[in-house]
Amino acid sequence: MKRTAVNPWPWSLRVGYHQGEIIEAVTRQLICAGQTSVDAEGVPQHPSDMRQQVALALDNLEAVLRAAGMGLGDVTRLVIYATDVDAAMSHFDILGARFGPTGNAPPMTLLGVSRLAMPELMIEIEASAAD
């Protein structure tokens, strides 16, 4: 897979993502369902703790990617839904810590929502990946 960043402005790089990417020579594409802070039984974890919810949602995303033989370096797009955008952004260092070592800064959208599927959930991370 060949990736070419498209950044008419540099500001998004300071936040950790590209405005767009041209993806060429893709062999496989994976569309992930939104991943949240739930355990292996689907039970919500870490109520009222945004930082722990972000971390577990990323753990769950990585588990889906691994099951497909992929990793965070293969993510081509992220959509993040949060019930509190400011709280979510204050913990985006976790995304940087996970994505930084891969050298991947996928295009990303952050949306504020009134609630997620279960009331205890505060963040949901949806991803597309390719290799």
Buried (B, 14 or more C-beta within 10 A) or exposed (E): BEBEBEBEEEEBEEEBBBBBBEBEEEEEBBEBEBBBBBEEEEEBBBEEBBBBBBBBBBEBBBEBBEEBEBBBBBBBBBBBBBBEBEBBBEBBEBBEEBBEEEEBBBBBEBEEEEEBEEEBBBBBBBBBBBB
